Amino acid sequence: MGQAGRWIVDRTGRVVVSHGFNLVDKVAPYETSVGGFGASDARFLADHGFNAVRLGVLPEAVEPHPGRFDDGYLRSIRATQQLLARHGIRSLIDFHQDLYNEKFQGEGLPAWMIDDGGLPVAPKAGFPGNYFVMPALQQAFANLFANAPGPGGVGLRTRYVALVRHVARFFRGVPGVMGYDVFNEPFPGPQFLACFPPLGCPSDDRSKLAPFMGEVIRAVHAEDPKSLAFFEPWVTFDYGAPTAVGRVAPGPVGMSFHDYCLGTLGLPSFPGEQPLCDAAVETGVISNAMHQAATAGSVLLLTEFGASTDLGDIGEILGLADSHDISWLEWAYCDCGDPTGSGMKEAMVYDTHKAPRGHNINHSTLRLLDEPYPQLVSGTPTSTSFDPARNVLDVQWSTKSPDGHRFGAGALTRIYTSPLHYPHGYRVTVTGGHVVGRPDRRYLSVAQNGDARHVSVALRPAG
């Protein structure tokens, strides 16, 4: 996978659009295969048009002791990654944490990487409440970003950078890896209130977050220079705060971001914030992401939303992402015993130890997320919309690629057609191109006509 502006592109320069899920096992031994994910799950994802997974790697499992890496753990994660790749599904390697470590009712970073200054590990409000009420947790983040000395006098940030670099070396050249998400949901520390909407905390973005993310991403590229490395803004971005991190490092860089309704997570509102679940909040997140792409040239990838059975809220965010042609990965494929999650409300498949069928599937959410969409575009997407009420897909693209070259006659675009929405087939209308071969029920190939500058495709139910 490569980068052209805010787009992920393949070797031929076609824009790659990804729809998929998060797959993170947050319970020891932190291995998705032990959690039950297997071949039937990968096949289920592929059968429903999902072509990407954000695959969790827990730093505490990677480096359980300072300087001692557990490559056996990484081999287990790679086995799942290769299983997904055999089904045409790319993996974003996700360095995941919530609430830093089990000490703070979370998971993610090793216990030896904690420097909380001896502050109170209380009150205990669980996830995500501890971020906002627990001084020890807040100080642990502050000391990580400040590179406070840890075991052996080595800075905590220095240790984390080395950990990520080791994982990048391990996965270097492995087919099917779409990149690295280098730190999930960074928390700004004791000064967190300054980072909430509507203004965010641009000074902390520039002085704390950008240097941290830049150092980690440069370490990734030192081992795997052609792979995409994604930074994340402060977790407050998820609820509408802007970011001012800018361009954090040279090379192929993206921003992994989340879009959540505070109400579905059970959080209180904060000063200056929009009402809970107001569409303006979620629209603002997308607008802030588009601004980051325009000003810093970051690839955009919406790596979390959902975690709920609120179909209205999920549909709102889904529509926003699609209308801006932003690839997305919903939270989550499974609950997987998530200690910091929302239980079975967040799961597409309820029990990964059982086959993904029948009552083991959240069919309502599946019908919403299994939608037709262009997966590979010979050009630059300009408009994508799907109306699930009428089962109508409209897609348009310019035949000029994001890097400036013009695709020629016969250049192919592949569209997933979603048999779930077109069980009796579909009618196709194409302008500026033509269908190649016989339309089947799952994928549609459209070839560009001559020197067409734009191509549009519409799908309607047959009959």
Secondary structure, DSSP 8 states (H G I E B T S, - for coil): -EEETTEEE-TTS-EE--EEEEE---STT--TTTTT--HHHHHHHHHTT--EEEEEE-HHHH-SBTTB--HHHHHHHHHHHHHHHHTT-EEEEEE--BSSSGGGT-BSS-GGG---TT-------HHHHHHHH-HHHHHHHHHHHTT-B-GGG-BHHHHHHHHHHHHHHHHTT-TTEEEEE-SSS----TTGGGGSTTT--HHHIIIIIHHHHHHHHHHHHHH-TTS-EEE---GGGGGT--------SSSSEEEEEE---HHHHT----TT---TT-HHHHHHHHHHHHHHHHHH--EEEEEE-B-SS-HHHHHHHHHHHHHTT-EEEEB-SB-TT-TTS-GGGG-SBS-TTS-S-GGGB-HHHHHHHS--EEEEESSEEEEEEEETTTTEEEEEEESB-TTS-B--TT-EEEEE--TTT-TT-EEEEEESEEE-S---SSEEEEEE-TT-SEEEEEEEE--
